[in-house]
Amino acid sequence: MTNSNFFQKVYDVVSQIPEGNVTTYGTIAKYLSSPQSSRMVGWALNKCPEDVPAHRVVNRIGMLSGKIHFSGINLMQQLLENEGIIVENNQIIDFENLFWDPQKELN
């Protein structure tokens, strides 16, 4: 699979994350049958089209590890908070209840 095909598959999955929910880089990689590719998911989201809700993807413990790739000081956090997600100290509050698993939702 080429990077562009993998990137498009990442965009397709991320585009289906419901508003007010989050998932992780690793969860997406696992869903795409490439569990060792969490960082590649991050690279894909760093270069994603504007209509892909990349702000809904966080690290495995609910931290906003990708926030440096968003313009503005706290844009990732602001986008999440606009969806009703509470963020404190770069950490999603109630992460377990907001977690979206494509394995369960898309299969």
C-alpha positions as CSV (number, residue, x, y, z in Angstrom):
1,M,0.0,0.0,0.0
2,T,1.4,3.4,-0.9
3,N,1.5,6.3,1.5
4,S,-1.2,8.1,-0.5
5,N,-3.5,5.1,-0.3
6,F,-2.9,4.7,3.4
7,F,-3.4,8.4,4.0
8,Q,-6.7,8.4,2.1
9,K,-7.8,5.4,4.2
10,V,-6.9,7.4,7.4
11,Y,-8.9,10.4,6.1
12,D,-11.9,8.1,5.4
13,V,-11.9,6.7,8.9
14,V,-11.3,10.1,10.6
15,S,-14.1,11.6,8.6
16,Q,-16.5,9.2,10.3
17,I,-15.7,10.1,13.9
18,P,-18.9,11.6,15.3
19,E,-18.8,15.1,16.6
20,G,-18.2,15.0,20.3
21,N,-16.1,11.9,20.2
22,V,-12.4,11.1,19.9
23,T,-10.2,8.2,18.9
24,T,-6.5,7.5,18.9
25,Y,-3.7,7.2,16.3
26,G,-3.2,3.6,17.3
27,T,-6.9,2.7,17.1
28,I,-7.0,3.9,13.5
29,A,-3.8,2.1,12.6
30,K,-5.1,-1.1,14.1
31,Y,-8.5,-0.7,12.2
32,L,-6.5,-0.3,9.0
33,S,-4.7,-3.6,9.7
34,S,-1.4,-1.8,10.3
35,P,-1.1,-1.7,14.1
36,Q,2.5,-0.6,13.9
37,S,1.6,2.5,11.9
38,S,0.4,4.9,14.6
39,R,3.0,7.5,13.7
40,M,2.1,7.2,10.0
41,V,-1.5,8.0,11.0
42,G,-0.2,11.1,12.6
43,W,1.8,12.1,9.5
44,A,-1.3,11.6,7.4
45,L,-3.3,13.9,9.7
46,N,-0.5,16.5,9.6
47,K,-1.2,16.8,5.8
48,C,-4.9,16.2,5.7
49,P,-7.6,18.2,3.9
50,E,-9.4,20.9,6.0
51,D,-12.7,19.0,6.0
52,V,-11.1,16.0,7.8
53,P,-11.7,16.4,11.6
54,A,-8.1,15.6,12.6
55,H,-8.7,17.4,16.0
56,R,-10.7,14.3,17.1
57,V,-7.6,12.1,17.1
58,V,-5.5,12.0,20.2
59,N,-2.8,9.8,21.7
60,R,-3.6,6.5,23.5
61,I,-4.2,8.2,26.9
62,G,-6.3,11.1,25.6
63,M,-3.6,13.8,25.4
64,L,-3.6,16.4,22.6
65,S,-0.3,15.3,21.3
66,G,-1.0,16.6,17.7
67,K,-1.9,20.1,18.7
68,I,1.4,21.6,17.4
69,H,0.1,20.9,13.9
70,F,-2.9,23.2,14.2
71,S,-2.6,26.9,13.5
72,G,-3.1,29.1,16.5
73,I,-2.2,28.6,20.1
74,N,-4.9,26.3,21.2
75,L,-6.9,25.6,18.0
76,M,-7.2,21.8,18.6
77,Q,-8.5,22.3,22.1
78,Q,-10.9,25.0,20.9
79,L,-12.3,22.8,18.2
80,L,-12.8,20.0,20.7
81,E,-14.4,22.3,23.3
82,N,-16.8,23.6,20.6
83,E,-18.0,20.0,20.4
84,G,-18.6,19.8,24.1
85,I,-15.4,18.0,25.0
86,I,-13.7,19.2,28.1
87,V,-9.9,19.5,28.0
88,E,-7.7,20.3,31.0
89,N,-3.9,20.5,30.7
90,N,-4.0,19.1,27.2
91,Q,-5.9,16.0,28.5
92,I,-9.4,14.9,27.4
93,I,-11.6,14.7,30.4
94,D,-13.8,11.6,30.4
95,F,-11.7,10.1,27.6
96,E,-13.1,6.6,28.1
97,N,-16.7,7.7,27.6
98,L,-15.9,9.8,24.5
99,F,-13.7,7.2,22.9
100,W,-14.9,6.1,19.4
101,D,-13.7,2.7,18.1
102,P,-14.1,2.2,14.3
103,Q,-13.7,-1.5,14.8
104,K,-17.1,-1.5,16.7
105,E,-18.8,1.3,14.8
106,L,-17.8,0.6,11.2
107,N,-18.0,-3.2,11.0
